[in-house]
Amino acid sequence: NSVTLSIGFSKIAPKQNKTVKPHVEIDPCLGKYIYMYNLPSRFNTDLVKNCRAIAQWFDFYPYVINGGFGPRFSNISEDSETFTTKESWYETNQFMLSMIFHDRLKKYECLTKNSSLASAIYAPFYGGLDIRKYLDESNLTIRDESALAFTSWLTGRPEWKRIRGWDHFFVFGRISWDFRRLTNYPSGWGSKLLNLPETRNTTVLLIESSPWSNNDFAIPYPTYFHPKTDNEVFEWQTQVKNAKRSYLFTFGGASRPNSTS
């Protein structure tokens, strides 16, 4: 009998040098960097120092403290059950958005000093505080002086010249119409800041926007409630939902002493 031997051969793969891929850390701020201008002080901090000149008939000073939040809400007693988050309530003026935003952005973790890394460039001009002083000014040269000085400074910057301001944004704590005067008559309202050719490429955040402008974006008025954590928001929502309220209403307006209606 013949015996057939079957011998199997397995192909041995040659040894390969394993390449160790280097560990690449992903930048958590990629696409979120913001560059903030260090503006001349006349456009922000000087306005705060001279805040008593902002309004003629009341003292504006209390509203600029606490980073624009104003003083802590004084009508909350220590034993009050109405407010469970007493430390987060302030008497905030509705027009303090510029200062509040600027103060918060200073603490932003993706702030950069290298403008070439930035996805957006912020100019912290307190335009709302500035124009508040001049809304009743009949001399248009005085009313527009800060707007023209600001845009002149801005357009001289290399960051602006790169793409003519398309990556720039402002935050103004007033309504759009305070910066969009259409005429050169003293009876026209506000300044012409946002109607200047230099600012039409920019993005503007205001408490009320213009429906005819594609670079205005409305964001809410600041309120008295400034929660520090999500839990404070949930606590307040729960408290409001459980409150016994016989009537629900809202009012938006102001007294008009000279109105005959």
C-alpha positions as CSV (number, residue, x, y, z in Angstrom):
1,N,0.0,0.0,0.0
2,S,1.3,3.3,-0.9
3,V,1.0,6.0,1.7
4,T,0.5,9.5,0.5
5,L,1.8,12.2,2.8
6,S,0.2,15.6,2.6
7,I,2.3,18.3,3.9
8,G,0.8,21.8,4.3
9,F,2.8,24.9,4.1
10,S,1.5,28.2,5.7
11,K,2.6,31.4,4.2
12,I,4.5,33.4,6.8
13,A,4.0,37.1,6.4
14,P,7.1,39.1,6.7
15,K,7.6,41.1,9.8
16,Q,6.3,44.7,9.5
17,N,7.6,47.7,11.3
18,K,4.6,49.1,13.2
19,T,4.4,52.8,12.8
20,V,3.2,54.5,16.0
21,K,0.9,57.3,15.1
22,P,1.6,60.4,17.1
23,H,-1.0,61.5,19.6
24,V,-2.7,64.6,18.2
25,E,-4.6,66.8,20.6
26,I,-7.7,68.4,19.2
27,D,-7.8,72.1,20.0
28,P,-11.1,72.6,22.0
29,C,-11.2,76.3,20.8
30,L,-10.8,75.5,17.1
31,G,-13.4,77.5,15.3
32,K,-14.4,79.4,18.5
33,Y,-11.5,81.8,19.0
34,I,-12.5,85.5,19.5
35,Y,-10.1,88.4,19.2
36,M,-11.0,91.5,21.3
37,Y,-9.7,94.9,20.4
38,N,-8.1,97.0,23.1
39,L,-10.0,100.2,22.2
40,P,-9.0,103.6,23.3
41,S,-10.6,104.2,26.7
42,R,-12.9,107.0,25.4
43,F,-15.0,104.3,23.7
44,N,-15.7,102.3,26.8
45,T,-14.1,102.7,30.2
46,D,-14.2,106.5,30.1
47,L,-17.9,106.4,29.5
48,V,-18.3,104.3,32.7
49,K,-16.1,106.7,34.7
50,N,-18.2,109.6,33.5
51,C,-21.5,107.8,33.8
52,R,-23.2,110.5,35.8
53,A,-23.3,112.5,32.5
54,I,-25.2,109.8,30.7
55,A,-28.6,110.8,32.0
56,Q,-29.7,114.2,33.2
57,W,-32.7,113.4,35.4
58,F,-31.3,110.4,37.4
59,D,-28.0,109.1,38.7
60,F,-26.7,106.4,36.3
61,Y,-23.8,105.4,38.5
62,P,-25.5,102.5,40.4
63,Y,-26.1,100.7,37.1
64,V,-22.4,100.4,36.1
65,I,-21.3,98.5,39.2
66,N,-21.0,94.7,39.3
67,G,-19.9,94.5,35.7
68,G,-23.0,96.2,34.5
69,F,-25.4,94.1,36.6
70,G,-26.0,97.1,38.9
71,P,-26.6,96.7,42.7
72,R,-28.1,93.6,44.2
73,F,-31.8,93.6,44.3
74,S,-32.7,95.4,47.6
75,N,-36.3,94.4,48.0
76,I,-35.5,90.8,49.0
77,S,-35.5,90.2,52.7
78,E,-33.4,87.5,54.2
79,D,-36.4,85.4,55.1
80,S,-38.2,85.9,51.8
81,E,-39.7,82.8,50.3
82,T,-40.5,84.5,47.0
83,F,-36.9,84.3,45.7
84,T,-35.0,81.0,46.3
85,T,-31.9,82.3,44.5
86,K,-31.5,85.7,46.3
87,E,-27.8,86.1,45.4
88,S,-28.6,86.2,41.6
89,W,-31.0,89.1,41.5
90,Y,-29.7,92.6,40.6
91,E,-31.3,95.9,39.8
92,T,-30.1,95.8,36.2
93,N,-30.7,98.7,33.8
94,Q,-32.2,97.5,30.5
95,F,-29.6,99.3,28.5
96,M,-26.4,97.8,30.0
97,L,-25.9,95.0,27.5
98,S,-22.6,96.3,26.1
99,M,-20.9,96.5,29.4
100,I,-22.3,93.1,30.6
101,F,-21.2,91.4,27.4
102,H,-17.7,92.9,27.5
103,D,-17.2,92.0,31.2
104,R,-18.2,88.3,30.5
105,L,-16.1,88.0,27.3
106,K,-13.0,88.9,29.3
107,K,-13.4,85.6,31.0
108,Y,-14.1,83.6,27.8
109,E,-11.8,80.6,27.6
110,C,-11.3,80.9,23.8
111,L,-10.2,84.5,23.8
112,T,-7.0,84.9,21.7
113,K,-4.4,87.6,21.3
114,N,-3.6,86.3,17.8
115,S,-6.2,87.8,15.5
116,S,-5.2,85.4,12.7
117,L,-6.6,82.5,14.8
118,A,-9.9,84.2,15.5
119,S,-13.2,83.3,13.9
120,A,-14.7,86.6,15.0
121,I,-13.3,90.0,16.1
122,Y,-15.1,92.0,18.8
123,A,-14.9,95.7,19.2
124,P,-16.1,96.6,22.8
125,F,-17.5,100.1,22.0
126,Y,-20.2,101.1,24.5
127,G,-22.2,102.8,21.8
128,G,-25.4,102.7,23.7
129,L,-24.0,104.6,26.7
130,D,-22.4,107.1,24.4
131,I,-25.4,107.9,22.3
132,R,-27.6,108.2,25.4
133,K,-25.9,111.4,26.2
134,Y,-26.7,113.0,22.8
135,L,-30.1,111.8,21.8
136,D,-31.5,115.2,22.5
137,E,-28.5,117.0,21.0
138,S,-29.5,119.3,18.1
139,N,-26.0,119.7,16.9
140,L,-25.4,116.7,14.6
141,T,-21.6,117.2,14.6
142,I,-21.6,116.5,18.3
143,R,-24.1,113.7,18.1
144,D,-22.0,111.8,15.4
145,E,-18.6,112.7,16.7
146,S,-18.0,109.4,18.6
147,A,-19.5,107.3,15.7
148,L,-17.1,108.9,13.2
149,A,-14.1,108.6,15.6
150,F,-14.8,105.0,16.3
151,T,-15.1,103.9,12.6
152,S,-12.0,105.9,11.7
153,W,-10.0,104.1,14.4
154,L,-11.5,100.7,13.4
155,T,-10.9,101.0,9.7
156,G,-7.2,101.9,10.3
157,R,-6.6,98.5,11.9
158,P,-4.9,95.7,10.0
159,E,-7.5,93.2,11.3
160,W,-10.2,95.3,9.6
161,K,-8.3,95.7,6.3
162,R,-8.0,92.0,6.0
163,I,-11.6,91.4,4.8
164,R,-13.1,94.9,5.4
165,G,-14.8,94.0,8.7
166,W,-16.8,91.0,7.6
167,D,-15.6,89.1,10.7
168,H,-16.2,91.9,13.1
169,F,-19.1,92.3,15.5
170,F,-20.4,94.9,18.0
171,V,-22.8,94.7,20.9
172,F,-24.9,97.8,21.6
173,G,-27.3,97.9,24.5
174,R,-29.9,99.9,22.7
175,I,-32.3,99.7,19.8
176,S,-31.2,99.7,16.2
177,W,-32.9,103.1,15.5
178,D,-30.6,104.9,18.0
179,F,-27.8,104.3,15.4
180,R,-29.6,104.6,12.1
181,R,-30.5,108.2,11.5
182,L,-31.5,108.6,7.9
183,T,-31.4,112.4,7.5
184,N,-29.0,115.2,8.3
185,Y,-31.7,117.2,10.0
186,P,-31.6,117.8,13.8
187,S,-35.1,116.4,14.1
188,G,-33.8,113.0,13.0
189,W,-33.3,110.4,15.7
190,G,-30.0,109.0,16.9
191,S,-26.6,108.9,15.3
192,K,-25.7,107.5,11.8
193,L,-23.2,104.9,13.1
194,L,-24.8,101.9,11.5
195,N,-25.7,103.7,8.3
196,L,-22.0,104.4,7.6
197,P,-20.5,102.4,4.7
198,E,-17.7,101.2,7.1
199,T,-20.2,99.4,9.4
200,R,-22.4,97.8,6.9
201,N,-20.2,94.7,6.6
202,T,-20.2,94.0,10.4
203,T,-22.6,92.0,12.6
204,V,-24.4,94.0,15.2
205,L,-26.2,92.6,18.3
206,L,-28.8,94.8,19.8
207,I,-31.8,94.6,22.1
208,E,-34.1,95.4,19.1
209,S,-33.0,95.0,15.5
210,S,-34.1,96.6,12.2
211,P,-36.3,94.5,9.9
212,W,-34.7,96.2,6.9
213,S,-31.0,95.5,7.8
214,N,-29.4,92.2,7.2
215,N,-26.6,92.7,9.8
216,D,-28.8,93.4,12.8
217,F,-29.5,90.6,15.3
218,A,-31.9,91.1,18.2
219,I,-31.0,89.5,21.6
220,P,-33.0,89.8,24.8
221,Y,-33.0,92.8,27.1
222,P,-31.0,92.1,30.3
223,T,-33.3,91.1,33.2
224,Y,-32.9,91.3,36.9
225,F,-32.2,87.6,37.2
226,H,-28.6,86.5,36.5
227,P,-28.3,82.8,37.5
228,K,-24.8,81.3,38.1
229,T,-25.8,77.7,37.4
230,D,-28.4,75.7,35.5
231,N,-29.8,74.6,38.9
232,E,-30.7,78.1,39.8
233,V,-32.7,78.4,36.5
234,F,-34.5,75.1,37.2
235,E,-35.3,76.2,40.8
236,W,-36.8,79.5,39.6
237,Q,-38.8,77.8,36.9
238,T,-40.2,75.3,39.4
239,Q,-41.0,78.1,41.8
240,V,-42.9,80.1,39.1
241,K,-44.8,77.0,37.9
242,N,-45.9,76.2,41.5
243,A,-46.9,79.8,42.4
244,K,-50.6,80.6,42.8
245,R,-51.3,83.3,40.3
246,S,-54.8,84.3,39.7
247,Y,-54.0,86.7,36.9
248,L,-51.3,86.6,34.2
249,F,-50.3,89.8,32.4
250,T,-47.4,91.6,30.8
251,F,-46.8,95.2,30.2
252,G,-44.3,96.9,27.9
253,G,-44.1,100.7,27.9
254,A,-43.2,103.8,29.8
255,S,-44.8,107.0,31.1
256,R,-45.2,109.8,28.5
257,P,-45.4,113.0,30.6
258,N,-45.9,115.3,27.5
259,S,-48.4,113.0,25.8
260,T,-52.0,114.3,25.5
261,S,-53.5,110.9,24.8
